[in-house]
């Protein structure tokens, strides 16, 4: 069963390699594919879910660091002539949180679209989508660090 799954994955990826788009499963997902497909012990699905959760948690930890940084350094009112008005940090977080929600929706749709390129019959579709989400989370984290954490 394991050999069949790996063979189907290889065939689906080799067929796609003839097209204009390349697919990257990454080391993370490939390591998960060496585990049993199901069972009581750690299996492929659990492994992939853990990887996705780990990337999400790391992104959230970076956002927490940024929040601490912003909250400690931006407490002045947005309008200098309105000392009782909204503070810069509050306005920043209002917009940042909205942008983060939109980014998550965009990431999910982007990864779903990318995974569709292999066809619905491909066993690797979910794996490609999971790896894409992990990659997008890592890229977002790096962008946020480069922008706000110097």
N, C-alpha and C positions, 0 to 999 in steps of 0.2 A: 504494500500500500504506500509506504514511504517512498519507494523507488518510483512508483507510478506517479505520485504527486510531483516529485522533483522532475521527472521526465516531462510531464505536462507543462510544468512551469518553464522548463528549458525550451520546449517546442514553442510555447506561446511567446516567449521573449525572442526566440530566433526568428520567428515569422515577423514580429514587429520590427526587428532590426533592419529588415529590408525597406521599411518605410522611412519617412522623413523625421520621425520622432524617436528618440532613444529613451529607454526606461532604466531607472536606477533603483534597484532594490536596496542597496546599501548594506553595509556589514551587519547592522542591527537586525534587520528583518531576516537576512540570510542565516544568522545564528539561530533565530527562532525556528526556521524551517528544518533544522536538524533534530528538533524535538518531536515527540509523538504528536500525531494530529489531534488526539483526544485521550482522555483517561483521567485518573485521579491525580497523578503526578503532574508536575508542570508541563503544560502542553503548548502548542504553537499559538493558540488564541490567547492564552494567559500571558505568554511572553510578549506578544505584539501589543496587547493592552497595557502591560507594564511599561514597555518602552514609550508608548504614546503618553501615558500618565506621567512618566519621568520627565519627558520634554515639556509637558504642560506645567508641571510643578516648577521646573527650573525657570521657565518664562515668568510664572507668577512670583517667584522669589526675586527675580530681577525687577519686576514692577514694584514689589514691596520696597526694595532698596531705593528705587527712584522716588517713590512716594515719601520715604523718610527724608531723602535729600531735598526734595522740593518743599516739603512741609517745614523743614528746618531753615531754609534759606529764602523763602518767599512768603512773608507774612504782611507785607505792606498792602494797603488798599490799591485797587486797580486804578482808581481816579484819585490823584493827589489831593484834590479839593473835597473829597468825600471820605474822611477818615473812618466813618462808621459803615462804609459801603463794602462791597464784595472785595475779598482779598485775591491777589494774583493766584495764589495756590489753589483756591477754591474754583476759580474760573478755569484754570489749567486742568484740574481733575475732572471737571464737568465735561470738557471737550475731549480729554484723553480717554475717559471711560467710554464715551460715545464712539470715538475712533477705534477703540479696542473691540467693541461689539461689532462694528462694521468690518473690521479686519478679520475677526473670527468667521463671520458669515462669508466673507470673500474667500478666505483660506479654504473653508469647507467646500464651497462651490468649485473653486479652482481645482482642488484635489480630486473631487468627484468627476469633473470634466476630464482631467488628465487620465484618470484610471479607465474611463470609458473607451479610450483609444485602442485598447487591446481587444475589445469586443466582450459582449456579455458572457460568452462561453469560456473565457479565459479564467483559469483557476487563480491566476496572479492578480486579478483586478483588485481585490480587497487588500492584498499585500502592497500593491503600488499606491493605493490611496492612503494606507497607514503610513508608509514611508514618506509620502509627500507631506502629510500633516506633521510628522516629526521634523522633516527638513524645513518646513515653513516656520514651525515654532522656533527652531534653532536660528534661522535667519532673522526672525523678528526679534529674538532676544539679543542677537549681535547688533542689530540696528539700534535698538533701544539703549544698549550699553554705550555704543559709539556716540549716540546723540546726547545722552544725559549723564552718563557716568564717565568722567574724564580721569 
